Amino acid sequence: MKVSNKKNIEAIGLCLIFSIPVIVAVMIFDFMIIKKIDVISTILIVLMLLIVLLLYTLRYKEFENSGYVITIVKKHPLLAKSFKSPVLEFPVNLLQDFHIKGNIIYLTLKSNNTATEKTHVLKFILSGFNDKQRQQIITSLSETIKNN
């Protein structure tokens, strides 16, 4: 089962991309009226740089549970076709437990080394996922733990 917040993140990216020409048009209009760079132009330049920074850091997440391996991948919406190695990938038999606190799922994994009984806690942030997608992820994880 694969759950992705790609559509939500692409919608945010599209709004950010279309806001850049609007800001440029307002800057040109402001410059035509005032004939110099003023506080409004400076604020709009800073806003445009902030939007470009947000576009650069924008990523969508894919959660996939194949039944044998759980994989979490982060990809940039404009570079989605290229291969991106997973951020987190582990066999389902290592998953011991999970709990949710706010917008974060904490995964408790047991160590692969049989000599030590260490556990590792990993977190997965659910920002950008809607309620239905979150429920699918939670259902998938609880079924995986039940089947182990």
C-alpha positions in Angstrom: 0.0 0.0 0.0 1.4 3.4 -1.0 0.2 6.7 0.5 1.6 10.0 -0.7 0.9 13.7 0.0 2.1 14.6 -3.5 -1.2 16.3 -4.6 -1.4 18.5 -1.5 2.3 19.6 -1.8 1.9 20.2 -5.6 -1.1 22.4 -4.9 1.0 24.4 -2.4 3.9 24.6 -4.9 1.6 25.8 -7.7 0.2 28.6 -5.5 3.8 29.6 -4.6 4.9 29.6 -8.3 1.9 31.7 -9.4 2.4 34.2 -6.6 5.8 35.2 -8.0 4.5 36.9 -11.2 1.9 38.6 -9.1 4.6 40.0 -6.8 6.7 41.1 -9.8 3.7 42.9 -11.3 3.0 44.7 -8.1 6.6 45.7 -7.8 6.6 47.0 -11.4 3.4 48.9 -10.8 4.8 50.3 -7.5 8.0 51.4 -9.3 6.1 53.1 -12.1 4.1 55.2 -9.6 6.8 56.1 -7.1 9.8 56.0 -9.5 12.2 54.7 -6.8 12.6 51.7 -4.6 10.7 52.2 -1.3 9.7 50.1 1.7 6.9 48.3 -0.2 9.4 47.2 -2.9 11.8 46.0 -0.3 9.2 44.0 1.4 8.0 42.5 -1.9 11.6 41.5 -2.8 12.1 39.8 0.6 8.7 38.1 0.2 9.7 36.8 -3.3 13.0 35.5 -1.9 11.1 33.8 0.9 8.8 32.1 -1.7 11.8 31.0 -3.7 13.3 29.5 -0.6 10.0 27.7 0.3 9.9 26.3 -3.3 13.4 25.0 -3.0 12.8 23.3 0.4 9.3 21.9 -0.6 9.2 18.1 -0.4 6.4 15.5 -0.6 6.5 12.2 1.2 5.6 8.7 0.2 4.8 6.0 2.7 4.8 2.5 1.3 4.1 -0.8 3.1 4.7 -3.7 0.7 4.1 -6.3 3.4 7.8 -7.1 3.8 9.4 -3.6 3.9 8.2 -0.2 5.0 9.7 2.6 2.9 9.5 6.4 3.4 10.7 8.6 0.6 10.9 12.4 0.3 10.9 13.9 -3.1 10.9 17.4 -4.6 7.7 18.0 -6.7 9.6 19.3 -9.7 12.2 16.5 -9.6 9.8 13.6 -8.9 10.7 11.6 -12.0 14.3 11.1 -10.8 15.3 8.3 -8.5 15.6 9.3 -4.8 16.9 6.9 -2.2 14.5 6.3 0.7 14.9 8.3 3.9 13.7 5.4 5.9 13.5 1.7 4.9 13.2 -1.3 7.2 11.8 -4.8 7.3 8.3 -5.1 8.9 9.5 -7.7 11.3 11.6 -5.0 13.1 8.6 -2.9 13.8 7.6 -3.3 17.5 5.2 -0.5 18.2 4.1 3.0 17.1 2.4 5.9 18.7 1.1 9.2 17.6 1.8 12.6 19.2 0.2 15.5 17.4 1.4 15.5 13.8 4.2 12.9 14.3 4.2 9.1 14.3 7.0 7.6 16.4 8.0 4.1 15.2 9.7 1.8 17.7 12.0 -0.7 16.0 14.0 -3.5 17.5 17.6 -4.0 16.7 18.5 -6.4 13.9 21.4 -7.7 16.1 20.1 -10.7 18.1 22.9 -10.3 20.7 21.6 -7.0 22.0 17.9 -6.2 22.6 18.2 -2.5 21.7 15.2 -0.5 20.4 15.3 2.5 18.1 12.7 5.2 18.0 12.2 7.0 14.6 9.8 9.8 13.9 7.8 10.4 10.7 6.1 13.8 10.4 2.6 13.7 8.8 2.4 17.3 7.6 0.7 17.5 4.2 -1.3 14.3 4.7 -5.1 14.6 5.0 -7.1 12.7 7.6 -7.9 9.8 5.2 -4.3 9.3 4.3 -3.2 9.5 8.0 -5.8 6.8 8.8 -4.5 4.6 6.0 -1.0 4.9 7.4 -2.1 4.1 10.9 -4.2 1.2 9.8 -1.3 -0.2 7.8 1.1 0.1 10.7 -1.4 -1.5 13.2 -2.1 -4.4 10.8 1.7 -4.9 10.4 2.2 -5.1 14.1 -0.7 -7.4 14.5 0.7 -9.8 11.9 4.2 -9.8 13.4 
